[in-house]
Amino acid sequence: MMYVLATTNAGEVLKVPMFVEHYMEYHGNLSEFVMEHYDNHKKDADWDADQKLPFINPPIVLTVHAQLPELIFSHS
């Protein structure tokens, strides 16, 4: 279970309490908070706390695409 949370965006859900706590300290409404923190957020006094919010820095998920060569069989 911990492996799944560590390697997918599901782990970001565990950061929701940080979102709520940071919002409670914010002076404004929810839409202003989301716009300020998730729409091209600029470095400010609480930058370190902002970087702990969910989906600010989601983990990188590696995707590999492989194509097998075409096999040609000839019958003589």
Distance bins in CASP14 RR format, pairs under 12 A and 6 or more apart:
PFRMAT RR
TARGET T0000
AUTHOR 0000-0000-0000
RMODE 2
METHOD distances of the structure
MODEL  1
1 7 0 0 0 0 0 1 0 0 0 0 0
1 8 0 0 0 0 0 1 0 0 0 0 0
1 10 0 0 0 0 1 0 0 0 0 0 0
1 11 0 0 0 0 0 1 0 0 0 0 0
1 14 0 0 0 0 0 1 0 0 0 0 0
2 8 0 0 0 0 0 1 0 0 0 0 0
2 10 0 0 0 0 0 1 0 0 0 0 0
2 11 0 0 0 0 1 0 0 0 0 0 0
2 14 0 0 0 0 0 1 0 0 0 0 0
3 10 0 0 0 0 0 1 0 0 0 0 0
3 11 0 0 0 0 0 1 0 0 0 0 0
4 10 1 0 0 1 0 0 0 0 0 0 0
4 11 0 0 0 0 1 0 0 0 0 0 0
4 13 0 0 0 0 0 1 0 0 0 0 0
4 14 0 0 0 0 0 1 0 0 0 0 0
4 59 0 0 0 0 0 1 0 0 0 0 0
4 61 0 0 0 0 0 1 0 0 0 0 0
5 11 1 0 1 0 0 0 0 0 0 0 0
5 12 0 0 0 0 1 0 0 0 0 0 0
5 13 0 0 0 0 1 0 0 0 0 0 0
5 14 1 0 0 1 0 0 0 0 0 0 0
5 15 0 0 0 0 0 1 0 0 0 0 0
5 59 0 0 0 0 1 0 0 0 0 0 0
6 12 0 0 0 0 0 1 0 0 0 0 0
6 14 0 0 0 0 0 1 0 0 0 0 0
6 59 1 0 0 1 0 0 0 0 0 0 0
6 61 0 0 0 0 0 1 0 0 0 0 0
7 58 0 0 0 0 0 1 0 0 0 0 0
7 59 1 0 0 1 0 0 0 0 0 0 0
7 60 0 0 0 0 1 0 0 0 0 0 0
7 61 1 0 0 1 0 0 0 0 0 0 0
7 62 0 0 0 0 1 0 0 0 0 0 0
8 14 0 0 0 0 0 1 0 0 0 0 0
8 58 0 0 0 0 1 0 0 0 0 0 0
8 59 1 0 0 1 0 0 0 0 0 0 0
8 60 0 0 0 0 0 1 0 0 0 0 0
8 61 1 0 0 1 0 0 0 0 0 0 0
8 62 0 0 0 0 0 1 0 0 0 0 0
9 15 0 0 0 0 0 1 0 0 0 0 0
9 54 0 0 0 0 1 0 0 0 0 0 0
9 55 1 0 0 1 0 0 0 0 0 0 0
9 56 0 0 0 0 0 1 0 0 0 0 0
9 57 0 0 0 0 0 1 0 0 0 0 0
9 58 1 0 1 0 0 0 0 0 0 0 0
9 59 1 0 0 1 0 0 0 0 0 0 0
9 60 0 0 0 0 0 1 0 0 0 0 0
9 61 1 0 0 1 0 0 0 0 0 0 0
10 16 0 0 0 0 0 1 0 0 0 0 0
10 54 0 0 0 0 0 1 0 0 0 0 0
10 55 0 0 0 0 0 1 0 0 0 0 0
10 58 0 0 0 0 0 1 0 0 0 0 0
10 59 0 0 0 0 1 0 0 0 0 0 0
10 61 0 0 0 0 0 1 0 0 0 0 0
11 54 0 0 0 0 1 0 0 0 0 0 0
11 55 0 0 0 0 0 1 0 0 0 0 0
11 57 0 0 0 0 0 1 0 0 0 0 0
11 58 0 0 0 0 1 0 0 0 0 0 0
11 59 1 0 0 1 0 0 0 0 0 0 0
11 61 0 0 0 0 0 1 0 0 0 0 0
12 18 0 0 0 0 0 1 0 0 0 0 0
12 19 0 0 0 0 1 0 0 0 0 0 0
12 52 0 0 0 0 0 1 0 0 0 0 0
12 53 0 0 0 0 1 0 0 0 0 0 0
12 54 1 0 1 0 0 0 0 0 0 0 0
12 55 1 0 1 0 0 0 0 0 0 0 0
12 56 0 0 0 0 1 0 0 0 0 0 0
12 57 0 0 0 0 1 0 0 0 0 0 0
12 58 1 0 1 0 0 0 0 0 0 0 0
12 59 0 0 0 0 1 0 0 0 0 0 0
12 61 0 0 0 0 0 1 0 0 0 0 0
13 19 0 0 0 0 0 1 0 0 0 0 0
13 54 1 0 0 1 0 0 0 0 0 0 0
13 55 0 0 0 0 1 0 0 0 0 0 0
13 58 0 0 0 0 0 1 0 0 0 0 0
14 52 0 0 0 0 0 1 0 0 0 0 0
14 53 0 0 0 0 0 1 0 0 0 0 0
14 54 0 0 0 0 1 0 0 0 0 0 0
14 55 0 0 0 0 0 1 0 0 0 0 0
14 59 0 0 0 0 0 1 0 0 0 0 0
15 21 0 0 0 0 0 1 0 0 0 0 0
15 22 0 0 0 0 1 0 0 0 0 0 0
15 49 0 0 0 0 0 1 0 0 0 0 0
15 50 0 0 0 0 0 1 0 0 0 0 0
15 51 0 0 0 0 0 1 0 0 0 0 0
15 52 1 0 0 1 0 0 0 0 0 0 0
15 53 1 0 0 1 0 0 0 0 0 0 0
15 54 1 1 0 0 0 0 0 0 0 0 0
15 55 0 0 0 0 1 0 0 0 0 0 0
15 56 0 0 0 0 1 0 0 0 0 0 0
15 57 0 0 0 0 1 0 0 0 0 0 0
15 58 0 0 0 0 0 1 0 0 0 0 0
15 59 0 0 0 0 0 1 0 0 0 0 0
16 22 0 0 0 0 0 1 0 0 0 0 0
16 23 0 0 0 0 0 1 0 0 0 0 0
16 52 0 0 0 0 0 1 0 0 0 0 0
16 53 0 0 0 0 1 0 0 0 0 0 0
16 54 1 0 1 0 0 0 0 0 0 0 0
16 55 0 0 0 0 0 1 0 0 0 0 0
17 23 0 0 0 0 0 1 0 0 0 0 0
17 24 0 0 0 0 0 1 0 0 0 0 0
17 52 0 0 0 0 0 1 0 0 0 0 0
17 53 0 0 0 0 0 1 0 0 0 0 0
17 54 0 0 0 0 1 0 0 0 0 0 0
18 24 0 0 0 0 0 1 0 0 0 0 0
18 25 0 0 0 0 0 1 0 0 0 0 0
18 37 0 0 0 0 0 1 0 0 0 0 0
18 46 0 0 0 0 0 1 0 0 0 0 0
18 48 0 0 0 0 0 1 0 0 0 0 0
18 49 1 0 0 1 0 0 0 0 0 0 0
18 50 0 0 0 0 1 0 0 0 0 0 0
18 51 0 0 0 0 0 1 0 0 0 0 0
18 52 1 0 1 0 0 0 0 0 0 0 0
18 53 1 0 0 1 0 0 0 0 0 0 0
18 54 1 0 0 1 0 0 0 0 0 0 0
18 55 0 0 0 0 0 1 0 0 0 0 0
18 56 0 0 0 0 1 0 0 0 0 0 0
19 25 0 0 0 0 0 1 0 0 0 0 0
19 26 0 0 0 0 0 1 0 0 0 0 0
19 30 0 0 0 0 0 1 0 0 0 0 0
19 33 0 0 0 0 1 0 0 0 0 0 0
19 34 0 0 0 0 1 0 0 0 0 0 0
19 37 0 0 0 0 1 0 0 0 0 0 0
19 38 0 0 0 0 0 1 0 0 0 0 0
19 49 0 0 0 0 0 1 0 0 0 0 0
19 50 0 0 0 0 0 1 0 0 0 0 0
19 52 0 0 0 0 1 0 0 0 0 0 0
19 53 1 0 1 0 0 0 0 0 0 0 0
19 54 1 0 1 0 0 0 0 0 0 0 0
19 55 0 0 0 0 1 0 0 0 0 0 0
19 56 0 0 0 0 1 0 0 0 0 0 0
20 26 0 0 0 0 0 1 0 0 0 0 0
20 30 0 0 0 0 0 1 0 0 0 0 0
20 33 0 0 0 0 0 1 0 0 0 0 0
20 53 0 0 0 0 0 1 0 0 0 0 0
20 54 0 0 0 0 0 1 0 0 0 0 0
21 33 0 0 0 0 0 1 0 0 0 0 0
21 46 0 0 0 0 0 1 0 0 0 0 0
21 49 0 0 0 0 1 0 0 0 0 0 0
21 52 0 0 0 0 1 0 0 0 0 0 0
21 53 0 0 0 0 1 0 0 0 0 0 0
21 54 0 0 0 0 0 1 0 0 0 0 0
22 30 0 0 0 0 0 1 0 0 0 0 0
22 33 0 0 0 0 1 0 0 0 0 0 0
22 34 0 0 0 0 0 1 0 0 0 0 0
22 36 0 0 0 0 0 1 0 0 0 0 0
22 37 1 0 0 1 0 0 0 0 0 0 0
22 38 0 0 0 0 0 1 0 0 0 0 0
22 46 1 0 0 1 0 0 0 0 0 0 0
22 47 0 0 0 0 0 1 0 0 0 0 0
22 48 0 0 0 0 0 1 0 0 0 0 0
22 49 1 0 1 0 0 0 0 0 0 0 0
22 50 1 0 0 1 0 0 0 0 0 0 0
22 51 0 0 0 0 0 1 0 0 0 0 0
22 52 0 0 0 0 1 0 0 0 0 0 0
22 53 1 0 0 1 0 0 0 0 0 0 0
22 54 0 0 0 0 0 1 0 0 0 0 0
22 56 0 0 0 0 0 1 0 0 0 0 0
23 29 0 0 0 0 1 0 0 0 0 0 0
23 30 1 0 0 1 0 0 0 0 0 0 0
23 31 0 0 0 0 0 1 0 0 0 0 0
23 32 0 0 0 0 0 1 0 0 0 0 0
23 33 1 0 1 0 0 0 0 0 0 0 0
23 34 0 0 0 0 1 0 0 0 0 0 0
23 36 0 0 0 0 0 1 0 0 0 0 0
23 37 0 0 0 0 1 0 0 0 0 0 0
23 38 0 0 0 0 0 1 0 0 0 0 0
23 49 0 0 0 0 0 1 0 0 0 0 0
23 50 0 0 0 0 0 1 0 0 0 0 0
23 53 0 0 0 0 1 0 0 0 0 0 0
23 54 0 0 0 0 0 1 0 0 0 0 0
24 30 0 0 0 0 0 1 0 0 0 0 0
24 33 0 0 0 0 0 1 0 0 0 0 0
25 33 0 0 0 0 1 0 0 0 0 0 0
25 37 0 0 0 0 0 1 0 0 0 0 0
25 45 0 0 0 0 0 1 0 0 0 0 0
25 46 0 0 0 0 1 0 0 0 0 0 0
25 49 0 0 0 0 1 0 0 0 0 0 0
25 50 0 0 0 0 0 1 0 0 0 0 0
26 32 1 0 0 1 0 0 0 0 0 0 0
26 33 1 0 1 0 0 0 0 0 0 0 0
26 34 0 0 0 0 0 1 0 0 0 0 0
26 35 0 0 0 0 0 1 0 0 0 0 0
26 36 0 0 0 0 1 0 0 0 0 0 0
26 37 0 0 0 0 1 0 0 0 0 0 0
26 44 0 0 0 0 0 1 0 0 0 0 0
26 46 0 0 0 0 1 0 0 0 0 0 0
26 49 0 0 0 0 0 1 0 0 0 0 0
26 50 0 0 0 0 0 1 0 0 0 0 0
26 53 0 0 0 0 0 1 0 0 0 0 0
27 33 0 0 0 0 1 0 0 0 0 0 0
27 36 0 0 0 0 0 1 0 0 0 0 0
27 46 0 0 0 0 0 1 0 0 0 0 0
28 34 0 0 0 0 0 1 0 0 0 0 0
28 35 0 0 0 0 0 1 0 0 0 0 0
28 36 0 0 0 0 1 0 0 0 0 0 0
28 37 0 0 0 0 0 1 0 0 0 0 0
29 35 0 0 0 0 1 0 0 0 0 0 0
29 36 0 0 0 0 0 1 0 0 0 0 0
30 36 0 0 0 0 0 1 0 0 0 0 0
30 37 0 0 0 0 0 1 0 0 0 0 0
30 38 0 0 0 0 0 1 0 0 0 0 0
31 37 0 0 0 0 0 1 0 0 0 0 0
31 38 0 0 0 0 0 1 0 0 0 0 0
31 39 0 0 0 0 0 1 0 0 0 0 0
32 38 0 0 0 0 0 1 0 0 0 0 0
32 39 0 0 0 0 0 1 0 0 0 0 0
33 39 0 0 0 0 0 1 0 0 0 0 0
33 41 0 0 0 0 0 1 0 0 0 0 0
33 50 0 0 0 0 0 1 0 0 0 0 0
33 53 0 0 0 0 1 0 0 0 0 0 0
34 41 0 0 0 0 0 1 0 0 0 0 0
34 53 0 0 0 0 1 0 0 0 0 0 0
34 54 0 0 0 0 0 1 0 0 0 0 0
34 55 0 0 0 0 0 1 0 0 0 0 0
34 56 0 0 0 0 0 1 0 0 0 0 0
35 41 0 0 0 0 1 0 0 0 0 0 0
36 42 0 0 0 0 1 0 0 0 0 0 0
36 44 0 0 0 0 1 0 0 0 0 0 0
36 46 0 0 0 0 0 1 0 0 0 0 0
36 50 0 0 0 0 1 0 0 0 0 0 0
36 53 0 0 0 0 0 1 0 0 0 0 0
36 56 0 0 0 0 0 1 0 0 0 0 0
37 44 0 0 0 0 1 0 0 0 0 0 0
37 46 0 0 0 0 1 0 0 0 0 0 0
37 47 0 0 0 0 0 1 0 0 0 0 0
37 49 0 0 0 0 1 0 0 0 0 0 0
37 50 1 0 1 0 0 0 0 0 0 0 0
37 51 0 0 0 0 0 1 0 0 0 0 0
37 52 0 0 0 0 0 1 0 0 0 0 0
37 53 1 0 0 1 0 0 0 0 0 0 0
37 54 0 0 0 0 0 1 0 0 0 0 0
37 55 0 0 0 0 1 0 0 0 0 0 0
37 56 1 0 0 1 0 0 0 0 0 0 0
38 50 0 0 0 0 1 0 0 0 0 0 0
38 53 0 0 0 0 1 0 0 0 0 0 0
38 54 0 0 0 0 1 0 0 0 0 0 0
38 55 1 0 0 1 0 0 0 0 0 0 0
38 56 1 0 0 1 0 0 0 0 0 0 0
38 57 0 0 0 0 0 1 0 0 0 0 0
38 58 0 0 0 0 0 1 0 0 0 0 0
39 56 0 0 0 0 0 1 0 0 0 0 0
40 56 0 0 0 0 0 1 0 0 0 0 0
41 47 0 0 0 0 1 0 0 0 0 0 0
41 49 0 0 0 0 0 1 0 0 0 0 0
41 50 1 0 0 1 0 0 0 0 0 0 0
41 51 0 0 0 0 1 0 0 0 0 0 0
41 53 0 0 0 0 1 0 0 0 0 0 0
41 55 0 0 0 0 0 1 0 0 0 0 0
41 56 1 0 0 1 0 0 0 0 0 0 0
41 57 0 0 0 0 0 1 0 0 0 0 0
42 50 0 0 0 0 1 0 0 0 0 0 0
43 50 0 0 0 0 1 0 0 0 0 0 0
43 51 0 0 0 0 1 0 0 0 0 0 0
44 50 1 0 0 1 0 0 0 0 0 0 0
44 51 0 0 0 0 0 1 0 0 0 0 0
46 52 0 0 0 0 0 1 0 0 0 0 0
46 53 0 0 0 0 0 1 0 0 0 0 0
47 53 0 0 0 0 0 1 0 0 0 0 0
47 56 0 0 0 0 0 1 0 0 0 0 0
47 57 0 0 0 0 0 1 0 0 0 0 0
48 56 0 0 0 0 0 1 0 0 0 0 0
48 57 0 0 0 0 0 1 0 0 0 0 0
49 56 0 0 0 0 0 1 0 0 0 0 0
50 56 1 0 0 1 0 0 0 0 0 0 0
50 57 0 0 0 0 1 0 0 0 0 0 0
51 57 1 0 0 1 0 0 0 0 0 0 0
51 58 0 0 0 0 0 1 0 0 0 0 0
END
